[in-house]
Amino acid sequence: MPRQGGSGSRRWLPVLIGALLLVGTIIVGLLSFQANLIVTEIQAARDLDSGFRPVEPTDQFTPAESFAVSVRLQNYRTGDQIVARWRYGAEVIEQTALLADGIGAGYAGFRLDNANPWPLGRYSVEIVQVFANGEERQLGVTSFEVVGE
């Protein structure tokens, strides 16, 4: 005589396996989700504090001063490659790597020094995320000028 309930249990097995696969897929998707890196503020300054916040924000420098830029980030992850591309007019004069601590939200800083006085004129700094495959994404830009003393 056949056992009762045996075929009913087998009928639920594919449903149970399907539900477990669906839940597993959702969990993996949530764990691997990575929000895009966002720049919420860029500020040129005479200096940066120990947390990379701007000290004496400015949009004008003298030819003898170093440039500092504070960048407020969201969704930063260790390993994100971020650079500041410094320009004098349209010419790229330097590219500097990120100075930052930790992950998540906070400040990062970039500095540019020059052994000789800076030429007078308009400068800009573009904040760029560089991906492992070489592609780039502009995160923001700010400009400032060097004026006579």
N, C-alpha and C positions, 0 to 999 in steps of 0.2 A: 504494500500500500504506500503511495507517495506521501512524503512529509508535507504537512500543511505549513504555509508561510514561506516555503523555500523560494518559489518563483517570484513572490512579492518582494523579497529582499533583493533579489537579482535585478528586479525592475528599477529599484532606487539606486543601485550602484552607479550606473552611468550618470545619473543626475548629481549624485554626490561627488563623483570625480570631476564633472564639469564645473560644479560650484567651487570646488577646491582650486581648480585651475584658474578660474576667473578671479577669485580672491588673491591667489598668488601673483597673477599678472598685475592686478591693481597695486598690491604692495610693492612689487619691484618697480613699477612705474613711479610711484610716489617717492621711493627712496632714490631713484636716479634722476628725479626732476631737479634741474638747476636753474634758478632764476638768472636772468641776464644781469651782468654787471652794469650799474648805473652810476653816472656822475651827477650829483645834485648841485654842486657848487664848485667853481674854480675862482681862486682869489690870488692875484699877484701881491707880494708883500716884500718888505725889506728883510724879514727873517721868518723862521718857523720855530715854534716852541717844541718841547720834547714830544708832544703828541701830534706834531706836524700841522698844527693850527697856525693861521697867519698872525704874525706880529708886525704891527704897523702896515696894514693893507695900503696899497698905493697903485696908481696906474701911471706913475712917473718915477723914473730913476735918473741918477746922475751917471755920467760916463764911467766913474770909478766904482760904482756899486755892483755887487753880485745880485742876480735875480733869484727870487724864491717864489714858488707857486704852491699853494695849498689846494688840495683836491678832496672834496667830500664824496665818499663812495658808499654805495649800497650793494649788497650781494657779492662782496669781494671774497674770493676763495684763495687760499694759499696755492700758488702755482699759476694764478692768472698773470700773464705777462702784460704789463702796462708800461708805456714809454711816453715821455714828453718830447715832442718834436718842436724845437725852438726855431723860429724864423725871424730873419731881418728882411722886411719886405716880403718878397716871394721866395727868397733863398733860404734853404735849410742850413742853419749854422751848427746845429748840434742835436743829438738825440740822447736823452738820459733815461736811465731805468728808474723804476719805482722805488721809493723809500717808504715802507709801511710795516706796521706790526699787526698781527692777528688776522682774523677773518670776520666777515659780516659787514657791518656798517662802521664807518669811522673816517679818519683823515689819512691822506698820503701826502708826501711832499716831494718836490723836485727842486733842484738848485742848479744854477749855471754861473760859473765864475769865468773871468777873463783876465789874463795877465796884462793886457793892454786896455786902455780906455775903450768903452763901447762907442761906436759911431752914433751920432745923433739920429733920431728917426723913430719910426714905428716898428715894433716887434710884436710877435704873437707866439703863443705856445698852444699846440694842439695835443690833447690827451688821446692816446690811441691804445686800443687793446689789440695785441698781436696773438693770433692763434697758432697752434702747432703746425698747421699746414701752410703757414705764411700769409694767410688772409688777414686783413686788418679791419677794425671797426672803429670809427671816430666816436669818442665819448663826449667830447666837448672842446671848446677853444676859448681863449681869452686873449686880449691884446693890451699893450701898454706902450709907453714911449720913453725914450731916453732924451732928456733935455739938458741944455747947458747949465752949469753950476751957478 
